[in-house]
Amino acid sequence: MQYWQSKIKKSKQPAFILLATLSFLMLLGSVQVWQLKIYEQQMVIYNKVIKSYQKKIAKNKQKLKRLDKQE
């Protein structure tokens, strides 16, 4: 740790190092927010597809019951 502290003091640019670190962390944070937004959109689409399939399955079960009763 002392090695890096001496490097920062000698470089006379600790503000630049801090700015670069903060910029990198903000970039990582924004990527995570972006990925979370995409994930939420995919979950909404997934839930819509699941509901539509469940409705189709229920309709098909009703049709099968009607056909069984007719025979």
Backbone hydrogen bonds, N-H to C=O, Kabsch-Sander energy under -0.5 kcal/mol:
donor,donor_aa,acceptor,acceptor_aa,energy
5,Q,1,M,-2.1
6,S,2,Q,-2.5
7,K,3,Y,-2.0
8,I,4,W,-2.6
9,K,5,Q,-2.2
10,K,6,S,-2.1
11,S,7,K,-2.1
12,K,8,I,-0.9
13,Q,8,I,-0.6
17,I,13,Q,-1.8
18,L,14,P,-2.4
19,L,15,A,-2.7
20,A,16,F,-2.7
21,T,17,I,-2.3
22,L,18,L,-2.7
23,S,19,L,-2.5
24,F,20,A,-2.2
25,L,21,T,-2.4
26,M,22,L,-2.4
27,L,23,S,-2.2
28,L,24,F,-2.3
29,G,25,L,-2.3
30,S,26,M,-2.5
31,V,27,L,-2.1
32,Q,28,L,-2.1
33,V,29,G,-2.1
34,W,30,S,-2.3
35,Q,31,V,-2.6
36,L,32,Q,-2.2
37,K,33,V,-2.1
38,I,34,W,-2.1
39,Y,35,Q,-2.5
40,E,36,L,-2.4
41,Q,37,K,-2.1
42,Q,38,I,-2.4
43,M,39,Y,-2.3
44,V,40,E,-2.0
45,I,41,Q,-2.2
46,Y,42,Q,-2.7
47,N,43,M,-2.5
48,K,44,V,-1.9
49,V,45,I,-2.4
50,I,46,Y,-2.6
51,K,47,N,-2.3
52,S,48,K,-2.2
53,Y,49,V,-2.4
54,Q,50,I,-2.5
55,K,51,K,-2.2
56,K,52,S,-2.2
57,I,53,Y,-2.6
58,A,54,Q,-2.3
59,K,55,K,-2.4
60,N,56,K,-2.5
61,K,57,I,-2.2
62,Q,58,A,-2.1
63,K,59,K,-2.3
64,L,60,N,-2.3
65,K,61,K,-2.2
66,R,62,Q,-2.2
67,L,63,K,-2.4
68,D,64,L,-2.3
69,K,65,K,-2.0
70,Q,66,R,-1.9
71,E,67,L,-1.5
